[in-house]
Amino acid sequence: MDLLKYGFSPDMMPEHAQGIPARITAVHKERYALACEYGETYGRLKTKEYYGGLEEFPTAGDFVLIQYNPAGDSQILRTLPRRTYFSRRDPTPGRGEQAVAANFDYVFILQSLNHDFNARRLERYLTLAWQSGAVPVVVLTKADLIDEYQEYLHIAQRLAAGVAVHAVSSKTGAGLESLAAYTAPGKTIVFLGSSGVGKSSLVNALAGEEIMAVSEIREDDSKGRHTTTHRQMIMLPNGAMIIDTPGMRELGMWDVSAGLGDAFSDVEQFLGHCRFSNCRHQSEPGCAIKAALANGSLSRERWESYSNLKAEAKYADDKTSFLREKEQWKKSIAKYSRQIKQNSKNYRDD
């Protein structure tokens, strides 16, 4: 098997490396599906390196070094540096960060043009997609289920400024030609979307054949049932690769400092222009955010989305620091209020 077709480049190999390169094509709990020069195989992590904290746990799309075993599971020795990387807060409390996909070129953010469309979720996906280092693309699926979808298209274009937005139907084939530019041989695309958004149907439509199981639409809410059960990479007949992920309706923020700036550039343009450098944009005088909200140049909905995602990310990253900073801010506001009251009293006494 030619690993170059899987996106591998010889310059990825570190000096004096042991083992042969492979790419993770699926994650099954503690067992990994692999593609390497000997074909498709399976591997398990080398305990000392990974569980000893020396190596990053691999995920779908990662390139790794393995000790190949023709008679059974190979041993995964090392995770090679990533070009792009997507992670979320692990839904299990106390587990921290959870790897989702690595080494992809595009992030297809999927929302269906029915009851699934959610502007706030789209903002969340965009933030994480920008943070990954890849190029986000918004794909609105199931265009055949709605007569007029221009309103949804305009909402998505407004929220995803500078990002391509496509409306498609996997059932009729409408709009699929607009995705051809992203599905070139050797390119890797990660699919993000909630359960039932039509990821499997879109994979089949792009492949031109039934390579993934598709569940029926529920009649009561027009949503599909959850199909994908693990993170996996699928090779299309034309040589493009798609990393499909289990449906994630809620994506917990992790480190999204760069992603927020790209996804909310319309909000961040006002930051840094307040009278006070430590302004919290609530009750302080001379606040640029409050002024923008008042004159309509910034919508309250966008500001609230930005604030909520930033607070969620900061809390996930450092709970103790977040709470300490919040308490210090409360004290500074109380001190400022006392000074105002004292100045007013002094003025009346004079």
N, C-alpha and C positions, 0 to 999 in steps of 0.2 A: 504494500500500500504506500502511495506517495503522500507523505505528510504535508508536502508543500501545497497540495490541493486543500488541505484543512487550515491553511493560513500560516503554517510554520515557516520561519525564515532561519537560515543557518546562523545569522548573527544573534539569535536568541540564546544560543548555547554559551554558558559561562565557561571561562578558562578552567582547565583541569577538571571538567565535570565528569562524574561517574554516572553510568547508566545511559539509556537511550531516550530520546524525546517521545512524548505521546501527548494526545489531547483528550481531556475529559469530555465525553459525549453524553454522559448521564450520571446522576447521583442517586444511589439507592441506599440511603442511611449510611452504613459504614463500608459499602462496596461501591466501586466506581467502574463504569464502562469506559473503555479506552480505545483510541485509534492510534496505531503505531506502524512502523515499517513492516511488521509481521502480520498486520491485519487488525481485526477487532478482537479485543480481549478484555479481561477484568482485572482490577487491582485493589489492593488494600493498603492503607497508610502504614508507613514504617513507624512503629510506636514511639521510639526515642525522639525522632525528629519532630513529629507532629504533636504528640501528647505531652512532650517536654517543652513545648512553646518555642521551638526553634524555627518552625516553618508555618506559613499561612495555610490553613485548611483549604484545599482546592474546591472549586465549584465547576458547574458546567461552563465549558469554553476555556478553562485554564490549560496552559501547557505545563507539563510536569516531566520530570526525569524518572524513569522506572528501571527496575531490575527485572528484565523480562523472564517469565517462567512459562515455557511452552506446555508444561504439564498441569498447570493450575493458575491460580491468581498470581499476578505479578505484584511486586512490591513498589509502592510509590515512595520515592526517596526525597523529592524536592519539588516545590512549586516555583516555576520560573516567573520573573517579573511580568506584571500585567500592563498592557497598553491602556485599557479601560477597565472599569470595575464598578459593579452595581451591588449595593448592599442595602439592607434595611435593619431596623431594630428587631431583634429576635422576639417573636411573640411570647416566648417562654420567659417569665419574669426572672431577672438576674443573669440572663445569658449574654447580654450585650449585643454585639453586632452579628448579623447573619449574612453570609455571602449568598448571592443569588445568581450572578453571571459574570463572566470576565472575557476580555479580548474580543469585543464586538465593535462594529463600525457604526451601526445605527440602532436607535431605540424606537420601535414602533409602539406608540402609546395608543392602545385600542379602547374605544368606547363605542357602544352600539347606539344606533339611532332609534332607540325606543325607550323603555323605562330605565335603562341603565345609565343614560347620559347624565353626568353629574359634573358641574363646573368646578366645584371645590376639589373633587377627586382628580380632575384633570390638572389643576394647579399643583397638586401634590406629586403626580406622576412627572410633570414637567420639571419640577425642582430636582427630583431624584435623577431624572434623565440627564439634565445639564451637569449635575454633579459627577456623573459617571465619566465624563470626558468624551463621550460619543455624540453623534448628531441625533437629536430627537426628531421624530416625524409623527404627527398625529393622524391616525387612521380611524375614521368613523365607519363602522361596519353596519351591515344589515340595512343598507339603503333601500332595499326592496320592501321593507316593512313600513315605510312611511312615504306618503305622497309628496309632502313638501318638507325638505330638510334644510333649506337655506338659512333658517333662523339658527339652527344648531351649528351650521357651518360658520356663520358670522360670529357666534359666541366663541367657538374654538379658535378662530383666527384672531379675535381680539385678545383672548387670554394667552395665546401662544404666538406673541409677536415675533416675527423673524423666523418662524418655524413653518414648514410646509404642512398643509392640512389637506387630506384626501378623503372623499366619501366613496365607499366601495360596497359592492354586493358580491359575496362569495357564491351566492345562489345563481345570480344572473350573469355574473362576470363584469358588471358595470364598474368602471373606474379602475379595474385591476391593471390596465396598461400604464397607469400613472405610477405604479410601484416598480416598474421594470428597471428604472434607473438605480434602485437600491439593491436589487437582487442579482448583481453581477457575480460571475464565478469567483470564488475565494473570499467574498464578502460575508460577514456574519452579522445577523440582525437578532436582537433580543426582543421578544414580545412581552409587553406588560399590559395587563388588563384584568378586571375582576372575573369571577367565575361566570361562564355562559356568555361572554362577550363575543364569542365566535373565533377564538384563536385557532382551534383545530380546523374549522371550516376554511379559514383563510390559508392555512398551511396547505391543505388539500387543493385549494383553488390555485395557489401559486405553483404547486408541484404538477398540477394537471392530472393528478391521480389520487386515489384514496389511500393515503399513507398514515392517517391518524383517525382514530375512532371519534365520531361526532354524536353527541346526545341530542335528543329532540327538544324543541322549545316547549316550555310549560305554557299551557293555555291561560292560566290565571294571571300571570304577570309578564308574559312575553319573554321570559328569561330562559337561557339555556341552562342545562345542568352542568355541574363541574365534571370535566373530562380528564385533564392532565393531573397526574398524581405525584409527579416528581420532576425535577429539573432535568431537561434533556436537550441535546443538540441534534437537529435533523438536517441531513444533507439533501438538498433538492436535486432533481435530475440535471439541472443546468450548472451545478457546482456551488451555488450559494448555500449558506448554512443559516438555520434559524434556531435560536435557543428559546424553547418554550418553557414557561414557568407555571406552577400551579396557580390558579386564580387567587389573586390577593386583593380583596376588596379594601382592606385597610393596610396601608404601608406606613409603618412607624418610622419617623424621621431618625436619622443618625447624623453623620457629619455632612451637612448640606450648605456650608458657608458659601462656596462658589456657586452652587446650584441656585440658591435663593437670589443671588445677584443677577443671574441670567434670566430666571423665570419671572422675576419681579423688578425688572429694570425701571418700569414706570413708577414704582414705589421708591426705590433706592436713590432716584435722582434728587429727592427732597432731603435725604439724610445728610447730615453734616452742615446744614444751613441754619440750624437753630441757634438761639442766643447763647444757650449753655451747651458745652460739649458733652455733658452727661445727661442731656435731656431725655426723659422717658416718654415724651410725647403724650402726656396726659393732662396735668394741671399746671405745667410750667409756662411762664410767660415767654413770648418771643419764639414759639415753637413753629417751625416751618411745616411740619406735618399737619398741625391743627389749622394753619392758614390755608394749606392746600385742600384740606377737607371742607373748609368753610367756603372757599371760592369755586369748588367743584372741579379743580384740576386733578384731584385724586378722589376716587370713589371710596366710600367707607367700607364697602364690601371687600375691595382689594386690600385695603389696609388691614382689615381684620384677618383676612386669610394669611397675609404676610406675617403679622404679629403672632398668630396662633402657630404657624409652622416653625417660626424662629424660636418661639418659647419651647415648643415640643422638642426640637432638636437640641437646644441647650440643656433642657432637663434630662434628656436621654444621655447626653455626652458627659455631664457632670452634675449629678443631682445635688450634691453637697454645695458646690460652688453656686449653682443656680439659686438655691434657697438662701445662701448667705448674701448674695448680691441683692436679692429681693428684699431682705430684711434691712440692708444698708440703705437701699433706696427709700424705703418707708421712713427710716430715721431721718434721712436728709430732707424729705418733704415735710416731716413734722418740725424739724429745726427751722426750715424756711418759713413755715406758717407762723411759728412763734416769733420770728424776727419781724414779720409783717405786722403782727398784732402789737408788738412792742413799739414799733415805729409809729403806728397809728395812735397809740396811747401817748407817746411822747409829744406827738404833734398836737393832740387835744390839750395836753397839759400846758403847752406853750401858749 
